[in-house]
């Protein structure tokens, strides 16, 4: 997904349950370029430097997950030609009072010219703790 949307950032949700925290992936459309074009003062960045999930996409993903007994466990997005880090803007987004998934993990995918994207997950131990990150390693499938 991250490579397909280049040069713009991708975004989406991951859902899971008690047994498999990260089970299903739901792609969401990045609306940031459209928002930037309509109101560049309010949305100063376009989709190459930021993301804004399409509301219809994330509501459908959340409802589909709930139907299957899952819940949203992570938000993911990519950084194009930039490293894996949880930017100040990412943190503000995650902590915004209108953010629909306040207690989920945030997965950042760094996409560059290398053969494999690098991924990191950023989480809080409690809602009042700061986000801390760690690299995600690929695991063999059984």
C-alpha positions as CSV (number, residue, x, y, z in Angstrom):
1,X,0.0,0.0,0.0
2,X,2.8,2.4,0.9
3,X,4.6,1.9,-2.4
4,X,1.4,2.1,-4.4
5,X,0.5,5.6,-3.1
6,X,3.9,7.2,-3.6
7,X,4.7,10.0,-3.7
8,X,1.8,10.5,-1.3
9,X,1.6,9.0,2.2
10,X,-0.7,6.0,2.6
11,X,-2.9,5.5,5.6
12,X,-5.3,2.9,7.1
13,X,-6.4,0.9,10.0
14,X,-5.4,-2.4,11.5
15,X,-7.9,-4.4,13.5
16,X,-7.6,-7.4,15.8
17,X,-8.9,-9.3,18.8
18,X,-7.5,-10.7,22.0
19,X,-5.7,-13.5,20.2
20,X,-4.3,-11.6,17.3
21,X,-3.8,-7.9,17.9
22,X,-2.9,-7.0,14.3
23,X,-5.1,-9.3,12.2
24,X,-6.8,-7.3,9.4
25,X,-5.7,-4.3,7.3
26,X,-8.0,-1.7,6.0
27,X,-6.8,0.8,3.5
28,X,-8.1,4.3,3.8
29,X,-7.9,7.1,1.2
30,X,-5.6,10.0,2.1
31,X,-7.7,13.1,1.8
32,X,-4.9,15.6,2.6
33,X,-4.1,16.8,-1.0
34,X,-7.8,17.5,-1.5
35,X,-8.1,19.3,1.8
36,X,-5.0,21.3,1.1
37,X,-6.3,22.4,-2.3
38,X,-9.6,23.6,-0.7
39,X,-8.2,25.3,2.3
40,X,-4.4,25.7,2.3
41,X,-4.4,27.9,5.3
42,X,-6.1,25.3,7.5
43,X,-4.3,22.3,5.8
44,X,-0.9,23.7,4.8
45,X,0.5,20.3,3.8
46,X,-0.5,18.1,0.9
47,X,-0.6,14.3,0.8
48,X,3.2,14.0,0.2
49,X,3.9,15.3,3.7
50,X,0.8,14.4,5.7
51,X,-2.3,12.3,5.8
52,X,-6.0,12.7,6.7
53,X,-8.0,9.5,6.6
54,X,-11.2,9.5,4.6
55,X,-14.0,9.4,7.2
56,X,-16.2,7.0,5.2
57,X,-13.3,4.6,4.9
58,X,-12.4,4.5,8.5
59,X,-16.0,4.3,9.7
60,X,-16.7,1.3,7.4
61,X,-13.5,-0.4,8.5
62,X,-14.4,0.1,12.2
63,X,-17.9,-1.2,11.6
64,X,-16.7,-4.2,9.6
65,X,-14.3,-5.1,12.4
66,X,-16.9,-4.8,15.1
67,X,-19.2,-7.2,13.1
68,X,-16.4,-9.8,13.2
69,X,-15.7,-9.3,16.9
70,X,-12.6,-7.2,16.3
71,X,-11.7,-3.6,17.2
72,X,-9.3,-1.0,15.7
73,X,-5.9,-1.7,17.3
74,X,-3.6,0.5,15.1
75,X,-3.5,3.4,12.7
76,X,-0.8,3.2,10.0
77,X,0.7,5.7,7.6
78,X,3.8,6.0,5.5
79,X,6.6,8.5,5.3
80,X,8.0,8.9,1.8
81,X,11.8,9.4,1.6
82,X,11.9,10.0,5.4
83,X,12.7,7.7,8.3
84,X,10.5,5.9,10.9
85,X,9.6,8.5,13.5
86,X,6.5,9.8,15.2
87,X,6.5,13.4,14.1
88,X,5.1,16.3,16.2
89,X,2.2,16.5,13.8
90,X,1.6,12.7,14.1
91,X,1.5,13.1,17.9
92,X,-0.9,16.1,17.7
93,X,-3.2,14.1,15.4
94,X,-3.1,11.1,17.8
95,X,-3.9,13.3,20.8
96,X,-6.6,15.4,19.2
97,X,-9.9,15.3,21.1
98,X,-11.7,14.4,17.9
99,X,-9.4,11.5,17.0
100,X,-11.7,8.5,16.8
101,X,-9.1,5.9,18.1
102,X,-7.3,7.5,21.1
103,X,-5.8,4.3,22.6
104,X,-4.4,2.5,19.5
105,X,-0.9,1.9,18.3
106,X,0.5,4.0,15.5
107,X,2.6,2.2,12.8
108,X,4.8,4.2,10.6
109,X,6.2,2.8,7.4
110,X,9.3,4.4,5.9
111,X,9.3,4.1,2.1
112,X,12.5,4.9,0.1
113,X,14.4,3.3,-2.7
114,X,15.4,0.3,-0.6
115,X,14.1,-3.2,-1.2
116,X,12.0,-3.4,1.9
117,X,10.2,-0.7,3.9
118,X,11.1,-0.2,7.5
119,X,8.3,-0.1,10.0
120,X,8.0,1.1,13.6
121,X,5.2,1.1,16.1
122,X,4.6,3.9,18.5
123,X,2.5,3.3,21.6
124,X,1.7,4.6,25.1
125,X,1.6,2.4,28.2
126,X,-1.2,4.5,29.6
127,X,-3.2,7.3,28.1
128,X,-1.1,9.9,30.0
129,X,2.3,8.4,29.0
130,X,4.3,9.8,26.1
131,X,4.5,7.7,22.9
132,X,7.5,5.4,22.7
133,X,8.6,3.5,19.6
134,X,10.3,0.3,18.5
135,X,11.2,-1.2,15.2
136,X,8.8,-3.9,13.9
137,X,10.5,-7.0,12.6
138,X,9.1,-9.3,9.9
139,X,8.0,-12.7,11.3
140,X,7.8,-15.8,9.2
141,X,4.4,-17.1,8.5
142,X,3.5,-20.7,9.6
